Amino acid sequence: QERVVESGGGSAQPGGSLRLSCVASEYTSGSYCMGWFRQAPGKGREGIAAISNSGTSDIATSVKGRFAITQNSAKNTLYLQMNDLNPDDTAMYYCAADLGYTSGTWCTAGQLSRGYQLGQGTQVTVSS
């Protein structure tokens, strides 16, 4: 049975860094648009970062310049590098996929806010 493994969350101080990982072999084959959305208590989903099988990527404006998404196709793994964290980044982060994605079309962070949640999520807490 396919198992999605998310890791890398935790606590950080303002200005600190964390890296999230998502291993999802079943979803990182063929055409895909995958990434992360986050959800803070009492708030809706926010698509944060997306990357496609062709390597195109997109980062939400709210985190642009601080977050970066990459992938290691050989390991079926996505990474979200989060730098210069601030308390507003505190949320549950979920690895997600746009199951309706077709190769050659847009793969955007906004799409991941409506994406299919792949795992249980990982908590990121930023506080001093």
Phi and psi in degrees as GROMACS dihedral restraints (atoms count N, CA, C in turn):
[ dihedral_restraints ]
;  ai    aj    ak    al  type     phi  dphi    fc
    3     4     5     6     1   -60.7    20    10
    4     5     6     7     1   138.1    20    10
    6     7     8     9     1  -132.2    20    10
    7     8     9    10     1   129.1    20    10
    9    10    11    12     1   -96.3    20    10
   10    11    12    13     1   129.1    20    10
   12    13    14    15     1  -115.0    20    10
   13    14    15    16     1   116.9    20    10
   15    16    17    18     1  -109.0    20    10
   16    17    18    19     1   140.9    20    10
   18    19    20    21     1  -154.8    20    10
   19    20    21    22     1   169.2    20    10
   21    22    23    24     1   105.9    20    10
   22    23    24    25     1    -6.6    20    10
   24    25    26    27     1   -72.3    20    10
   25    26    27    28     1  -177.6    20    10
   27    28    29    30     1   146.7    20    10
   28    29    30    31     1  -156.1    20    10
   30    31    32    33     1  -109.2    20    10
   31    32    33    34     1   148.2    20    10
   33    34    35    36     1  -148.5    20    10
   34    35    36    37     1   155.9    20    10
   36    37    38    39     1   -87.4    20    10
   37    38    39    40     1   156.9    20    10
   39    40    41    42     1   -53.3    20    10
   40    41    42    43     1   133.1    20    10
   42    43    44    45     1    91.4    20    10
   43    44    45    46     1    -8.6    20    10
   45    46    47    48     1   -82.1    20    10
   46    47    48    49     1  -176.5    20    10
   48    49    50    51     1  -133.8    20    10
   49    50    51    52     1   151.0    20    10
   51    52    53    54     1  -143.7    20    10
   52    53    54    55     1   156.0    20    10
   54    55    56    57     1  -128.8    20    10
   55    56    57    58     1   125.1    20    10
   57    58    59    60     1   -96.9    20    10
   58    59    60    61     1   147.4    20    10
   60    61    62    63     1  -127.2    20    10
   61    62    63    64     1   150.1    20    10
   63    64    65    66     1  -141.2    20    10
   64    65    66    67     1   115.7    20    10
   66    67    68    69     1  -103.9    20    10
   67    68    69    70     1   118.4    20    10
   69    70    71    72     1  -147.2    20    10
   70    71    72    73     1    80.6    20    10
   72    73    74    75     1   -60.0    20    10
   73    74    75    76     1   -40.3    20    10
   75    76    77    78     1   -63.7    20    10
   76    77    78    79     1   -29.4    20    10
   78    79    80    81     1   -97.2    20    10
   79    80    81    82     1   -17.1    20    10
   81    82    83    84     1  -100.5    20    10
   82    83    84    85     1    48.8    20    10
   84    85    86    87     1  -135.1    20    10
   85    86    87    88     1   148.8    20    10
   87    88    89    90     1    68.1    20    10
   88    89    90    91     1  -145.2    20    10
   90    91    92    93     1   -85.9    20    10
   91    92    93    94     1   133.0    20    10
   93    94    95    96     1  -155.1    20    10
   94    95    96    97     1   153.8    20    10
   96    97    98    99     1  -131.3    20    10
   97    98    99   100     1   112.2    20    10
   99   100   101   102     1  -135.1    20    10
  100   101   102   103     1   165.3    20    10
  102   103   104   105     1   168.0    20    10
  103   104   105   106     1  -141.5    20    10
  105   106   107   108     1  -134.9    20    10
  106   107   108   109     1   145.9    20    10
  108   109   110   111     1  -121.9    20    10
  109   110   111   112     1   160.9    20    10
  111   112   113   114     1  -128.3    20    10
  112   113   114   115     1   158.9    20    10
  114   115   116   117     1  -145.2    20    10
  115   116   117   118     1   117.9    20    10
  117   118   119   120     1   -90.8    20    10
  118   119   120   121     1   157.4    20    10
  120   121   122   123     1   -54.5    20    10
  121   122   123   124     1   128.8    20    10
  123   124   125   126     1    78.0    20    10
  124   125   126   127     1     4.6    20    10
  126   127   128   129     1  -120.8    20    10
  127   128   129   130     1   164.2    20    10
  129   130   131   132     1   -83.1    20    10
  130   131   132   133     1   177.0    20    10
  132   133   134   135     1   -67.6    20    10
  133   134   135   136     1   143.8    20    10
  135   136   137   138     1  -128.7    20    10
  136   137   138   139     1   115.6    20    10
  138   139   140   141     1   -66.1    20    10
  139   140   141   142     1   128.5    20    10
  141   142   143   144     1  -106.4    20    10
  142   143   144   145     1   -47.0    20    10
  144   145   146   147     1  -155.2    20    10
  145   146   147   148     1   145.4    20    10
  147   148   149   150     1  -141.6    20    10
  148   149   150   151     1   149.9    20    10
  150   151   152   153     1  -145.6    20    10
  151   152   153   154     1   144.0    20    10
  153   154   155   156     1  -105.6    20    10
  154   155   156   157     1   172.5    20    10
  156   157   158   159     1   -63.9    20    10
  157   158   159   160     1   -25.6    20    10
  159   160   161   162     1   -84.3    20    10
  160   161   162   163     1    -5.9    20    10
  162   163   164   165     1    98.2    20    10
  163   164   165   166     1    -5.0    20    10
  165   166   167   168     1   -69.6    20    10
  166   167   168   169     1   144.7    20    10
  168   169   170   171     1  -140.5    20    10
  169   170   171   172     1   163.0    20    10
  171   172   173   174     1  -147.7    20    10
  172   173   174   175     1   141.3    20    10
  174   175   176   177     1  -124.3    20    10
  175   176   177   178     1   137.8    20    10
  177   178   179   180     1   -62.3    20    10
  178   179   180   181     1   146.8    20    10
  180   181   182   183     1   -57.3    20    10
  181   182   183   184     1   -36.3    20    10
  183   184   185   186     1   -63.8    20    10
  184   185   186   187     1   -21.1    20    10
  186   187   188   189     1  -125.5    20    10
  187   188   189   190     1     5.7    20    10
  189   190   191   192     1   -62.2    20    10
  190   191   192   193     1   138.0    20    10
  192   193   194   195     1    89.7    20    10
  193   194   195   196     1   -13.8    20    10
  195   196   197   198     1  -117.5    20    10
  196   197   198   199     1   -33.1    20    10
  198   199   200   201     1  -109.7    20    10
  199   200   201   202     1   150.7    20    10
  201   202   203   204     1  -145.1    20    10
  202   203   204   205     1   141.4    20    10
  204   205   206   207     1  -113.8    20    10
  205   206   207   208     1   135.2    20    10
  207   208   209   210     1  -138.5    20    10
  208   209   210   211     1   173.8    20    10
  210   211   212   213     1  -146.8    20    10
  211   212   213   214     1   152.2    20    10
  213   214   215   216     1  -119.4    20    10
  214   215   216   217     1    97.2    20    10
  216   217   218   219     1   -61.8    20    10
  217   218   219   220     1   -34.7    20    10
  219   220   221   222     1   -64.2    20    10
  220   221   222   223     1   -27.3    20    10
  222   223   224   225     1  -104.6    20    10
  223   224   225   226     1     5.2    20    10
  225   226   227   228     1    52.5    20    10
  226   227   228   229     1    40.9    20    10
  228   229   230   231     1  -127.0    20    10
  229   230   231   232     1   136.8    20    10
  231   232   233   234     1  -106.4    20    10
  232   233   234   235     1   152.0    20    10
  234   235   236   237     1  -131.0    20    10
  235   236   237   238     1   141.6    20    10
  237   238   239   240     1  -122.1    20    10
  238   239   240   241     1   106.8    20    10
  240   241   242   243     1   -88.1    20    10
  241   242   243   244     1   122.2    20    10
  243   244   245   246     1  -117.6    20    10
  244   245   246   247     1   115.1    20    10
  246   247   248   249     1  -115.3    20    10
  247   248   249   250     1   162.8    20    10
  249   250   251   252     1    49.2    20    10
  250   251   252   253     1    48.9    20    10
  252   253   254   255     1   -64.8    20    10
  253   254   255   256     1   149.0    20    10
  255   256   257   258     1  -134.9    20    10
  256   257   258   259     1   166.3    20    10
  258   259   260   261     1   -56.4    20    10
  259   260   261   262     1   -27.3    20    10
  261   262   263   264     1   -67.7    20    10
  262   263   264   265     1   -13.5    20    10
  264   265   266   267     1   -84.1    20    10
  265   266   267   268     1    -5.2    20    10
  267   268   269   270     1   -64.9    20    10
  268   269   270   271     1   122.2    20    10
  270   271   272   273     1  -178.6    20    10
  271   272   273   274     1   171.2    20    10
  273   274   275   276     1   -85.1    20    10
  274   275   276   277     1   133.8    20    10
  276   277   278   279     1  -111.3    20    10
  277   278   279   280     1   130.0    20    10
  279   280   281   282     1  -121.3    20    10
  280   281   282   283     1   131.2    20    10
  282   283   284   285     1   -72.3    20    10
  283   284   285   286     1   136.3    20    10
  285   286   287   288     1  -146.3    20    10
  286   287   288   289     1   163.8    20    10
  288   289   290   291     1  -138.0    20    10
  289   290   291   292     1   145.3    20    10
  291   292   293   294     1   -89.8    20    10
  292   293   294   295     1    99.9    20    10
  294   295   296   297     1   -70.0    20    10
  295   296   297   298     1   -15.7    20    10
  297   298   299   300     1   -95.4    20    10
  298   299   300   301     1     8.8    20    10
  300   301   302   303     1   -68.2    20    10
  301   302   303   304     1   140.0    20    10
  303   304   305   306     1  -120.0    20    10
  304   305   306   307     1   129.8    20    10
  306   307   308   309     1   -54.2    20    10
  307   308   309   310     1   137.7    20    10
  309   310   311   312     1    94.4    20    10
  310   311   312   313     1    -7.9    20    10
  312   313   314   315     1  -100.9    20    10
  313   314   315   316     1   176.8    20    10
  315   316   317   318     1   -64.9    20    10
  316   317   318   319     1   140.4    20    10
  318   319   320   321     1  -127.6    20    10
  319   320   321   322     1   101.3    20    10
  321   322   323   324     1  -122.2    20    10
  322   323   324   325     1   158.9    20    10
  324   325   326   327     1   -60.9    20    10
  325   326   327   328     1   -35.3    20    10
  327   328   329   330     1   -61.3    20    10
  328   329   330   331     1   -34.3    20    10
  330   331   332   333     1   -63.2    20    10
  331   332   333   334     1   -34.0    20    10
  333   334   335   336     1   -70.4    20    10
  334   335   336   337     1   -18.8    20    10
  336   337   338   339     1   -66.3    20    10
  337   338   339   340     1   -20.0    20    10
  339   340   341   342     1  -109.7    20    10
  340   341   342   343     1    13.5    20    10
  342   343   344   345     1   -75.8    20    10
  343   344   345   346     1   170.4    20    10
  345   346   347   348     1   -84.6    20    10
  346   347   348   349     1   121.9    20    10
  348   349   350   351     1   -71.1    20    10
  349   350   351   352     1   124.7    20    10
  351   352   353   354     1   -93.6    20    10
  352   353   354   355     1   -30.0    20    10
  354   355   356   357     1  -134.5    20    10
  355   356   357   358     1  -166.3    20    10
  357   358   359   360     1   -84.3    20    10
  358   359   360   361     1   -10.2    20    10
  360   361   362   363     1    87.4    20    10
  361   362   363   364     1   164.8    20    10
  363   364   365   366     1  -137.4    20    10
  364   365   366   367     1   137.0    20    10
  366   367   368   369     1   -82.4    20    10
  367   368   369   370     1   135.3    20    10
  369   370   371   372     1  -121.1    20    10
  370   371   372   373     1   123.8    20    10
  372   373   374   375     1  -125.4    20    10
  373   374   375   376     1   125.3    20    10
  375   376   377   378     1  -118.7    20    10
  376   377   378   379     1   115.6    20    10
  378   379   380   381     1  -157.6    20    10
  379   380   381   382     1   158.7    20    10
